[in-house]
Amino acid sequence: MKNSIHIFITSFVLLFLVGCKSSKTIVSSGQVANLSAKNIIKNHYRNAVNFKTIRGKLKVDFDDGKMQDNFTLNLRMEKDKNIWISAKLGVVKILITPKKVSFYNKLDNTYFEGDYKLISKFIGTALDFEKIQNLLVGEALFNLKKERFTSEIVDKTYALSPKRDLELFTRLFFLDAFHFKVKKQQLAQENENRLLTIDYPAYQKITGQAFPKNIAIQAEEIHKTTTIQVEYRKVTFNDKVRFPFKIPSGYREIKI
């Protein structure tokens, strides 16, 4: 039971996380242009990844201070519709759609189905399908076009701070100064002493587009830090993909 929940939550939070073997790591170099926040945001969305489907593997390393684990997951995505994750031999499967999250584990005959309101309450951070998809492809979790920001240049990145932040959260976005993808984004709950940091240590150029090569997620709370390291492997764009998912009969529902 505990292990099934661990794999599920790990996979889900990393989503909270195209190509060929000859893809090259992007190196950002040169002089940083002095752009307005408005133009920085325009360039961020101008450089959004253009895809219909994504297929690949995720090498995941998990550490919450008490438990360490590493595993490989199969990933399939259909833009704005489906995110499908499967462990080796399909013993654990997750299907994420704009309406709900579903999961089952053949090792202990358990399953879970729930909407984003339930999941968000459980992990303490508001989530939806768009945020998960954005995280995976190196885009800002929140829609930057709907707000006003101040900007400054910090170590070859543009640091964007909302002029008016959310009631319970403070946010900070660092965009690469050359390909304008997210370099780092932070979400803090100061009253709860919580900090979520999502780093993109490296990007790769695939079919002429900047796409994450690694994602590093760190969730800090009082007396606890959880880290998740993700590496993309064997990723391709626009293949025909299926999303096989059916909860076997007789499985016991996980309540969270």
C-alpha positions in Angstrom: 0.0 0.0 0.0 2.6 2.5 1.1 4.8 1.7 -2.0 1.9 2.1 -4.4 1.0 5.5 -3.0 4.7 6.5 -3.1 5.1 5.7 -6.8 1.8 7.4 -7.6 2.6 10.6 -5.7 6.2 10.7 -7.0 5.0 10.4 -10.6 2.2 12.9 -10.1 4.4 15.6 -8.5 7.1 15.3 -11.0 4.5 16.1 -13.5 3.5 19.0 -11.1 7.2 17.2 -14.8 10.5 15.9 -29.7 13.5 14.0 -30.4 16.1 11.4 -31.3 19.4 10.1 -29.9 21.4 12.8 -31.7 19.7 15.6 -29.8 22.2 18.3 -28.5 22.3 20.1 -25.2 21.6 23.8 -25.6 24.3 26.2 -24.2 23.1 29.7 -23.5 25.8 32.2 -24.3 26.2 35.8 -25.5 25.1 39.2 -24.3 21.7 39.4 -22.6 19.3 41.8 -24.2 17.5 44.4 -22.0 13.9 43.5 -22.7 10.7 44.6 -21.1 8.7 42.1 -19.1 6.0 42.2 -21.8 8.4 41.3 -24.5 10.1 38.6 -22.4 6.7 36.9 -21.9 5.8 37.2 -25.6 9.1 35.4 -26.4 8.3 32.7 -23.8 5.1 31.8 -25.5 6.5 32.3 -29.0 9.0 29.6 -28.2 6.4 27.1 -26.7 7.0 23.5 -27.8 4.8 22.7 -30.9 3.7 19.0 -30.7 0.7 16.8 -31.1 2.1 13.8 -29.1 5.2 13.0 -27.1 6.6 9.5 -26.3 9.6 8.8 -24.2 11.0 7.4 -20.9 11.7 9.1 -17.6 14.5 8.1 -15.3 13.4 9.2 -11.9 15.4 9.5 -8.6 13.3 10.2 -5.5 14.5 11.2 -2.0 12.4 12.4 0.9 15.1 12.1 3.6 13.6 8.8 4.8 13.2 6.8 1.6 15.3 6.7 -1.6 14.1 5.1 -4.8 14.9 5.2 -8.5 12.9 3.8 -11.4 12.1 4.3 -15.1 8.7 5.2 -16.4 7.2 5.2 -19.9 5.6 8.5 -20.8 3.0 9.3 -23.5 1.3 12.6 -24.0 -1.4 14.0 -26.3 -1.4 17.7 -26.2 -4.2 19.1 -23.9 -5.9 15.7 -23.7 -3.9 12.8 -22.1 -0.8 12.2 -20.0 -0.1 8.4 -19.6 2.6 6.9 -17.4 3.4 3.2 -17.0 6.0 1.5 -14.8 7.9 -1.6 -16.1 5.7 -4.4 -17.5 2.6 -2.1 -16.8 2.4 -3.1 -13.1 1.6 0.5 -12.3 -0.3 2.8 -14.7 -1.4 6.4 -14.4 -3.8 8.3 -16.7 -4.1 12.0 -16.3 -6.8 13.9 -18.3 -8.2 17.5 -18.0 -10.9 16.1 -15.7 -9.3 13.5 -13.4 -6.4 11.4 -12.4 -6.6 7.6 -12.4 -4.1 5.0 -11.2 -3.8 1.3 -10.5 -1.2 -1.0 -9.1 -1.1 -4.7 -10.0 1.4 -5.5 -7.2 -1.2 -4.9 -4.4 -4.5 -4.8 -6.4 -5.3 -1.2 -5.5 -6.6 1.7 -7.6 -7.3 5.5 -7.3 -9.6 7.8 -9.2 -10.1 11.5 -8.2 -10.4 15.0 -9.5 -7.9 17.8 -9.1 -9.6 19.3 -6.1 -9.0 16.1 -4.1 -5.4 15.8 -5.3 -4.6 19.5 -4.7 -5.9 19.2 -1.1 -3.8 16.1 -0.5 -0.5 17.5 -1.7 -1.1 21.1 -0.5 -0.7 22.8 -3.9 -3.3 23.7 -6.5 -2.9 21.6 -9.6 -4.6 21.1 -12.9 -3.9 19.4 -16.2 -2.4 22.5 -17.9 0.1 23.0 -15.0 1.3 19.4 -15.2 1.7 19.6 -19.0 3.5 22.9 -18.8 5.9 21.6 -16.2 6.8 18.7 -18.4 7.6 20.8 -21.5 9.5 23.7 -19.7 6.7 26.3 -19.7 5.5 28.5 -16.8 3.0 26.8 -14.5 0.8 29.9 -14.6 -0.4 31.9 -17.6 2.0 34.9 -17.6 0.0 36.7 -20.2 -2.9 37.3 -17.7 -0.7 39.3 -15.3 1.7 42.2 -15.0 5.3 41.6 -14.0 8.5 43.4 -13.1 11.7 42.0 -14.6 15.5 42.0 -14.0 18.5 40.2 -15.5 19.9 37.6 -13.2 22.8 35.3 -14.3 21.7 35.0 -18.0 18.0 34.7 -17.0 15.1 37.1 -16.9 13.6 37.0 -13.4 9.9 37.8 -13.4 8.0 38.8 -10.3 4.2 39.4 -10.3 3.3 43.0 -9.5 0.3 41.5 -7.6 0.7 38.0 -6.3 -1.8 35.4 -5.2 -3.4 35.6 -1.7 -1.7 32.5 -0.3 1.3 32.1 -2.6 4.3 34.1 -3.8 5.8 33.2 -7.2 9.0 33.8 -9.1 9.9 32.8 -12.6 13.4 32.7 -14.2 13.4 32.4 -18.0 16.4 31.6 -20.1 17.6 34.8 -21.7 18.3 33.1 -25.1 15.6 30.5 -25.7 13.1 31.9 -23.2 12.1 28.6 -21.7 11.8 28.3 -17.9 15.1 27.9 -16.1 13.5 27.9 -12.7 10.2 28.6 -11.1 9.3 28.9 -7.4 6.0 28.7 -5.6 6.1 29.6 -1.9 3.6 29.4 1.0 5.3 31.6 3.5 2.6 31.1 6.2 3.0 27.4 5.9 6.8 27.5 5.5 6.5 25.6 2.2 8.6 26.2 -0.9 8.4 24.3 -4.2 11.3 24.9 -6.6 11.3 23.4 -10.2 14.7 23.7 -11.9 15.5 22.9 -15.5 19.3 22.3 -15.4 19.6 21.5 -19.1 17.6 21.8 -22.4 18.2 19.9 -25.6 17.4 21.0 -29.1 15.0 18.5 -30.8 13.5 19.2 -34.2 14.7 22.7 -33.8 12.9 23.3 -30.5 14.2 23.7 -27.0 12.9 20.8 -24.8 13.9 19.9 -21.3 16.7 17.3 -20.8 16.4 17.3 -17.0 14.0 18.5 -14.4 14.8 18.9 -10.7 12.0 19.3 -8.3 12.5 20.2 -4.6 9.6 20.5 -2.1 10.6 22.0 1.2 8.6 22.0 4.4 9.4 22.3 8.1 11.8 19.5 8.9 11.3 17.8 5.6 12.7 18.1 2.0 11.7 16.0 -0.9 13.7 16.0 -4.1 12.8 14.4 -7.5 15.4 14.3 -10.3 14.0 13.5 -13.8 15.9 12.7 -16.9 14.2 12.4 -20.3 15.3 9.5 -22.5 14.4 8.3 -26.0 11.9 11.0 -26.6 10.1 11.4 -29.9 7.5 13.9 -31.2 4.2 13.2 -33.0 4.2 9.4 -33.1 0.9 7.6 -33.2 0.4 6.7 -29.5 -2.2 4.8 -27.5 -3.3 5.2 -23.9 -4.4 1.7 -22.7 -5.9 2.0 -19.3 -8.5 -0.1 -17.6 -8.8 -0.6 -13.9 -9.1 -4.4 -13.2 -12.2 -5.6 -11.5 -11.9 -6.5 -7.8 -9.2 -3.9 -7.0 -9.5 -2.0 -3.7 -9.8 1.8 -3.9 -7.2 4.0 -2.3 -8.7 6.8 -0.2 -6.7 10.0 0.4 
